[in-house]
Amino acid sequence: MQWVDTHCHLQLDERDPVLLLNRAAEVDWVVVPGVDLKSSELAARLAADHPGRVLATVGLHPHDAGLWPEQGTQLTELAPAASAIGETGLDFYRNLAARADQIRVFRRHVALALELGKPIVVHCRDAFAEVIEVIEDTGVGPQTVMHCWTAGPKWTRRYLDLGVMFSFAGPVAFETGDTVRLGAAQVPPDRALVETDTPYLAPPPHRGQPNEPAWVALVGAALAGVWGLEVEEVARVTSANAARVFRR
């Protein structure tokens, strides 16, 4: 049984990425998203060092949207060699960057993904309405991966209609994750991915510890419970989905 961890910040973890990959014997390959210029460059280096095992993305996290004027050109130059664009999106929970800047930079990422024909990895926190507006306006839905999906049934059904993929992380397994599980129940397995968001959001029984790719199986097991499927079938279908999205 093999998994794919579609969102794993190995380059932001203080631990040796080789050690984490070696501990993840049941993880076939991982996607390492960039969140700014430095982390995007490090992700690309990891992909070069581990061909076939690591894919890299290039992007600027909404927290750092204000850095686009100084980093945007170099990020754009890195994008053609990346497997996806992002992590991008909107975060109106912490509001670490001005909302107008976040929206403007998100749209720049979307335009780049459309131009290059690449998937786009989207962060959305307390901004479901605003993100959906951008997706509807640009038509990028079929190329979109909604990272760490946590919405309930209402928003999940709205986003399903856009053709996006839903990537589930540790919260679907949390004791407090009832809303996430209700949302996941709306998602057909062929529209789902699994991720760890390493080193964040470790699933039970590892809450409070730095997350790692090996624990993506715990996310998959939680989805198996939601869908009433065998864990092996969840591994098979989410891995096939990941290959279709990121290796097309």
N, C-alpha and C positions, 0 to 999 in steps of 0.2 A: 504494500500500500504506500503510494507516494503522493506528496502534497506539493503545492506551489504557494509560497508566501509572496503575495503580490504587493506588499508594502512593508519594507523592512529597512530601517535607517542604520545599516551596519556602520556607516561612516560617522554617525553621531554617537556611537556607543564607545565607552572608554575601554571596553574589552577587545581583544584581538579578534578581528572578523574571521580569520582562519579557524580559530577555536570554535566560534559560534557556528560556522558552517560545518565543521567536523562533527559537532554535537547533534547536528540536524540530519541524521542519516536517512530519515524518511521524507526529507524535503528535497525534491528533485532540483528545483531552482528557485531563485528569489529575485524580486525586483527591488532595487535600491533607489528611492526617490531623492532627487536634489531639492533643497529648500532655499538655496541661495547660490551664488557663484562658486564659493569654495566647496560646499558640500556636493554640488553638481560635478565639479571637477574630480573630487574624491570618488564619487560614485562611478564616474567614467573610468577612473583608474582601477577600481575594484573589478569592473566588468572586463577590462583588458587583462587583468591578472587571473581572472577565473572565467574564461570563455565557456559559455554554455550553462554555467552555474549561477552567474550573476548578470542581470540586465540593469542598465542605468537609465534614469530619467533626468530631465533638466528643467528646473523651474525656480520660481521665487515665491515662497510662502506668503500668504496674505499678511502675516504679522510684519513682514519686511517689505511691503509694497512700496514704501518710500525710497527703497534702494534702487528701484528700476532705472532711474536716470543714469546711475553710475555703473550698473551691472547688466542692464538690458541688452546692450549690443553684444557683449561677450556671451551671455546666455543664448542669445539667438544664433550666434555662430556655432555654439556647441550642439544646438538642437538637431541638425540633420543626422548626426551619428547616434543620437539617443533612441531608446526604445519607446519613449513616450514623453509628453510634455507635462510639466508639473513637478512637484505639488504646487498647485495654485488654488484659487477659489476665494471665499469670503469668510471672515471670522468676525461676527458682530457681537460675540460674547466678551472677548477681551479687548477688542478695539485698539490693538497696539499700533495700527496704522489708520490714517483717515479713511473713512468709508469711501469717499470719492476716489482716492488713490487705489484702494483695493479693487473697486469695480473697474477702473480704467486698466489696471495691470492684468486683472483676470481676463478682460476682453482681449488684451494683447496676446496672452497665452492661447486663448481660443483661436484667434486669427492665425497664429503660428501653427497650431495643431491642424487646422483646416488646410492651410497652405501645404504642409508637409504630409498630410494624410496619416497622421499619427494619433494614437489614443491620448487623451488628456486626463490627468489624475486630479480630482477636484476635492478640496477640503471645504466643508460646509458646516458652520456652527452658528446657530441662531440667525441663519440667513437663507432659509429654505425658499422663501418667496423671491428674494433677490437673485439667487442662483438660478432658479427655474426661469426667471425672466431672461437672463442672459442666454441660457440654453435654448429657449424657445425662439429668441430673437435671431440667433446665429445658426440654428439647425445642427449643432454639434452633438446632439444627444446620442446618436449611434456610436460615436467615438469616445464617449464619456465614461469614466470609472468614478463612481461616487465612493471616495475613500472613507473607511470607518463609518459606515452608514448606521445612524442611530435613531432615525425617525420612526414614528408609529405608522399605523395603517393609512391614515389620510394622506400624508405626504408621500408615502411609498407608492400608493396607487397613482398619484399625480406624476411622479418621476418615472414609473413604469411606462406610462403612455409616451414618454420622450425617447424610449429605446435605450436608456442608460444601463450600465452594469452596476451592480451593488456589491461593494466589498465589505465584508463583515470582519470585525476585529474582536478583541476581548470583551467589550461590553455586551455582546450577545450571550456571553456565558456568566455575566455578573449576577449576583444574587438580586441586585436592583435592576436587572435588565429586562423586566417584563415588557416595557414599551418596545424595546428593540426587537424582542422575540415576536411580538404581535406584528410588527412591521415585516420581519423576516418571513413570517408565515404567508405574506402576500406575494413573495418573490418566487417565481418558478426557479428550480435549481439551475436551469440553463442560463439564468441571468445573474448568477451569484459567483463571487470570488471570496477567498479567505486570505486574511493577512494577520500579522502580529502587531505592526506599527512599532517594532523593536526600536528603542529599548523601553517603550511606553506601554501602558494598558495591559499589563500581564493578566491573563485569565486565571480564575481559581484552578488549582489551589495555590497559585503563585502570586496572588495579589500583594502589592507592595514591593515586589522584587523587580529588578531589571528584566524586561521581557527578552525573548530570544526566538529565533526561527523554529526551533524544535517544538515549541508550544503551539504552533499553528494547528496541530492536530486537535487541541482542546477546543479551538474555535469551530473546527469542522464537526466535532462531536456534539457541540451545542446545537449546530444547525441540523444535524441528523435527528436530534430530539424534536426540534421544531417541525421538521418535515415528515417525521415518521419513516425515515430511510435508514438503511445500514450505513455505518460510518464509511465503509469501503466504497459505497456508491457516491457518497458526498466527495470523497477524495478524488474519485474518477471524474465526476462531472465538473467539479470546480477546477481541476487541473486542465481538463480539456478546454474549459472556458478561458483560462489564463493563456493557454497556447494560442487560442483563436484571437484573443485581444492583443497580446503583446508580441507575438511572433508572426503576425500575418504579413 
